[in-house]
Amino acid sequence: MEDVTIILIIGTFVGWNLLVDSGVVGEIFRQAMQANPAIEFYLWLGCIAGWIAICLSLFGLLRSMLVKSPERRLSVTSRVTLIIAFVFSLATSITFLSLAGGQLSCFRVEKSQSENLDITSFLSARSMGELSNWGLTLDVLRNVSQDEDLFHFEESILTGEDVTVLEFERNRRSQPMLVKGTKQVELPAGDYHIEAIYDLEGSGASLFFDRADGSSVFYPMISRGYTEGSMARLNAEELKKIYVFRKVVRPLTLTPELYSRLSEWDFQRTPSFHHEGGTLTFGFTTLPEETGNDGGRAGVSDLKIYSLEIVSDAPGADAGQAADTVATQGSASKSNQANKPTSVKKSVKKSVKKTEKNPAEQSKPQSGAAKEKQTAA
């Protein structure tokens, strides 16, 4: 058995080198091993332990089939030792191969995000399907947790049943999390506003919409820390004015259960703006050149989006009557509403430096029309 094990190990080395030299092993796989030698080490240990487990199992199986004489059978001690060695080898193989696979996955995601490659190269099929259902496009996705699924289930505010929400978690604390999600809808001319239900941790996230002249208006989403969400402070009449509550037929009662669900979320309604008609682009962003605040280590660390909608100001109407894909559900971590736009940008491809607002000022209630700053392209 020892000779067979040695032959298999040598064959593993030779076979691996042939795979690498022939190009069967992908380029990103080789880059990962060069960037992190531990991956190759884990693979070798996993393969060797796997071969040992296979040899031990074959040895035990063949001996039990071929050796019939009771005198030549393995003793109880030998059989127990064989079983323990097999279990240990198998567990070692699975452990190190899992470690190698995890390191490879991390490298692939970080490479894709750092180079802003095609997002479909690392997101799960479920996430891509949900993004398509929401009509949401992720233009930028960097330094986001390696979890390939951006969606998870949380309690519906209305019913308490499970609904999907969108969540971004920062990967490396020393670097900012860069995310930009956009949505386009066809709307007639009129006055509209953005409504968002979210939960935000950290500073440096904004809602925005693009104007007809190519400029963008940004509205900061302010983190509330660890206090209850602003939705819990709204009364029944105020809640009924929010887009997601408009279809509630029965009277809305603030029960303890509803209050508990509301306390998890913040609500933000932007000032109204006029749309000339046609395609309207809106969304959310954490890009420093657009929000004017990279936040540093205190930047956005977690962003959930439960609901993101464009809503008509016309009496008795909403944007949902003009476009089938206006409502976008998701979620953001611990954020307060801010009504004041901080910047206007001529082109999303050009960066503009902004002066960060005093947190004390941002926490004060906003009144009147929001001020906009426009920068040349």
N, C-alpha and C positions, 0 to 999 in steps of 0.2 A: 504493500500500500504506500509506503514511503517513496518508493521509486516512481509510482504513478503520480503521486502528489507533486514531486519535483518536476516530472515531465510536463504536467499541466501548468505549473507555475511558469516554467520556461516558455511553454507555448503561449501563455498569456502575454508575456513580455514581447515575444516575437510578433504575435498577432496584433498587439496594440501599435507597435512601431510600423507595421505594414499599413494599418488603417490610417495612421497619421500621414505617412509618406504618400499614400495613394490619393489623399484628398477626401476620403470618405468622411473623416471627422471635419465638421464645419469650421469655417474661419473664426466665427465668434467663440467656438469652443476652444480653439488653440489660443486665441487672444486672452480668454479667461484664464487658461492655465499659465500663460506668461505673466499676466498681471497678478495672479494669486497662485503661487506654487503649491499651496496647501490643497488645492483642488485635485491636482494629480496625485499627491500623497494619499488623500482620502480614497481616490479611485483605486490605487494599487492595493491599499489595505483591504478595501471592500472586496475586490476581485480575488485576492489571495485567500481571505477568510471564506469567501463563497466557494472557492474550489475545495478547500479543506472540508467544508460542510458537505459538499457533494461526494467527495471521496469517502468520508466517514459513513455517509448514508448508503453508498454503494457497497462498501465493505461489509457493513452489517447485514444488508439485504442479501448479498450473494452468499455470505457465510451461512446465514440461516437457511438458505435454499439448498446449498451444496453439502453442507456438513450435517449428516444425519446421526452419527454416532454420539451418544450422550457423553462419552469420555472426552471427545474432542471439542465439544461445544464450549463457548466462553463461560467463564464463571460469572456469578451474579455481580461481583465487584467489577469485573472487566466490562460487563454490559452497562452497568451504571456509569462507569467512567466514559464509555463510548457515547452514551446518550448525553452526558453533561458536556463533553467536548463538542458534539454536534450542535447542541443548543447554543453554546457559547460562540462557536464559529459562525453560525447562522445569524445570531444577534449582532455580532461584530460586523459582519458583511452588510446587513441592512442599515446599521447605524452609520457606517462610514460612507456608504453609497448615498444615503439620505443627506448627509452633510455635504457631499460633493454636489448633489443635485440642487440643494438650497443655495450654495455658493454660486453655482452656474446661473441659477434664476436671478439672483441679486445682481450679478454682473451684467446679464442681458438687459434687465430693466434699467439699471443705472446708465448703461451705454446708450440705450434708446432714448432715455430722458435727457441725458447730457447733450446728445447730438440732435435732440428734438426729431427723432426718426418717426416713422409711421406708428401711430399709437396702437394700431391693430396688431403690431408685432408682439405686444406683451399683455394687452388687456384680454380678459376672458370673453368667450363668445356671449355669455350672459350680459356682461357689461356693454358690449357693442350693441346687442339687441335692445337693451334698455335705453341707451343713448339715442338709438334710432327711433324708438317709440316716443321719446320725449321731444324729438326734433332738435336735439342739443348736439353741438359740435364742440369738441375740445381742441382749440387751436394751439394751446401750450400746456404741457404737462411735464414738469421737472421737479426732482427731489420730492417725489410723492412715494409713500410707503409701497414696498414691493408687492403688496397684496394685489393680485391681478383682477380682483373683483371690486369695483368702486361702489357697488350698491349693496345695501343690506336692509333687513327688515326692522321697522320700528312701529310703535302703536300709532294708528290713525288718530288724529286729533278729534275727529268727529265720532268715530265708532269704537275706537280701541282695538280694531282688528289690525292685522299686519299690513303695512304698505311699504313699498320700496322707497328708500331715500338715498341720496347721493352724498358720498363722504370722501373728503381728501384729507389724509394725514401726512404730516411732514416726516420725511425719512431722516435726514441728517440735521440735527439741531443747529449746527454751526452755519448752515446755508439756508437761504430763504426758499420757501415752497412757492414755485411759480406755476400758476394755473390760470387759464383763461377759457371760459365757456361762452359760446355765443349761440343765439337762436334767431332765426329769420322768419317773419310772418308777413303775409300780404294783407294790408289794412287800408280801408278808405280814409280819405282826409278827415281829420278831426282831432280832438284833444284826448290825450291818453296819459296814463301814469303806470309805473312799475310797482307791483306788489310782491314782496318776498317774505317768506317764512323760513327762518334759518337759525343756526346755532354756530357761533364763532368763538374760537379761542385764539388770542393774539390780535395784533393790529396790522393793517395794511391791505384790507380787502375792500372792494367797491362794486356797486352796481353801476351800469352804464347803458347808454343808448347812443347810436350814431345818428347824427343829423344829416339832412339832405346835402349840405355843403361838404360832407366828409369829416367834419369835426365830431368829437365825442364828448359827452357830458358825463361826469362821474359823481356818484353819491357814495360817500364812505359808509361802510358797515362797521359799527363800533362795538368792540367786545365789551360785554357786561361783567366779565370775571365769573364769579361763582354764585351770583345772586340769581333769583328766579327770573324767568324770561318775561319780557314786556307783555306778551299776550295774556298772562295771568292777571294783569292790571286793567284789562279792558272789560267793560260791562257788556251785557247781552246785545244792546243796540249797536254798540261799536263793532262787536264781532260780526253782526249780520251784514255790515257794510263791506267786509272783507270778501274777496272773490270766492274763496273756497267754502264760505259759509252761505253763499247766496242760494244754493239749491236745497238748503235744509227746510223741509216743509213744516214740520211740527215746531212749536215754540221752543226757543233755545233757553235752556235752564242751566245755570252755572252750578252743576253738581260737583261734589268733591272729586269724583273721578275725572270729570272734564277739566276742572281746575288743575288737577295733577298733571294731565297731559299738556295743558296750555303752558304750564310753568317751565316746560322743557324748551320752549321756543321763543324767539323774538320775531316781531313783525315790523316791517318797514314799508312805508308808502312814500314814494318819491313825489316831489312837486309835479304838477301837470305840465305837459309840453304839447306843442302842436305838431302834428304829422301831416305832411303835404299829400299823403296818399302813396300807395305802392309798397315796396319792400321796406320793412323796419327791422333793423338789427339791434338786439339788446342782449344783456348777459351780465356776467360777473368776472372780476379779474383780481389777481394779486400781484400783477407785474409792477415793479417799483417805478418804471418809467411812465406808467399810466396812473398809478395811485398816488405817486409822490412820496411814498413812505415804504421803505423796505423792511422796517420793523426790527432789523437785526435779529438777535436771538429771541427778542420778544415779538417777532413777526408771526404771521399766521401759522399756527401749528395744527389746527384742526378746523375744517369747514364742512358743515353739513347743510344741504339744501333740501327742505321739505317741499317748498312750493315757490315757483318763480313764474309770474304771469305779467302780461301786458294787458291793461284794463282800460276800457273806454270811459270817458267822463260823461258821455251822453246819458240823460235821464232814462232809466229803465233799460239801458243797453250795456253790453260789455263786449270786449274785444273777441270773446269766444264766439259771438254771433257772426263775426266777420272772418274768422280764421279757425279752422278745425284743430289746429295744433298750438293754440296759445298757451294753455296751461302746461307747466313743466313741474313735476313733483320731484322733491329731493330734500336735503337737510344740511345745516351749518352749525358750528359749536359755539355757543354762548356769545351772542352779539346784540347790541342795542341799535335802534334805528337812528339815522341821521338824515336830515332833510336837505342839507345844504351842499350843492355841487361844489367840488373843489377845483375842478380843472376841465378845460375843453381842449381837445387835441385835434389837429388837422389831419394827421395820418397815424394809424395805429402802429406803423412801422418806425416812427420817429419818436425818440424819447424826450420828455420834458421834465425838468427838475421842479419839484414842488416843495413848498415850505410846510413842514408837518404842523398840524394844528395842536394847540394846547389841549390836552385831554380834558381839562376842567371846562374849556369852552365847548368842546364837543358834547359834553354831557348835558349842557343847558338846552332847554326846549328851543326849537327853531321856529321862527315866525316870518311871514311874508314870503316873497318870491326868493328862490335860491339864487345866489350869485354865481356867475359862470366866468371863468377865465379862459380866454381863447388864445392858443399859441399858433404861430404861423407854421406851415408845413415845412 
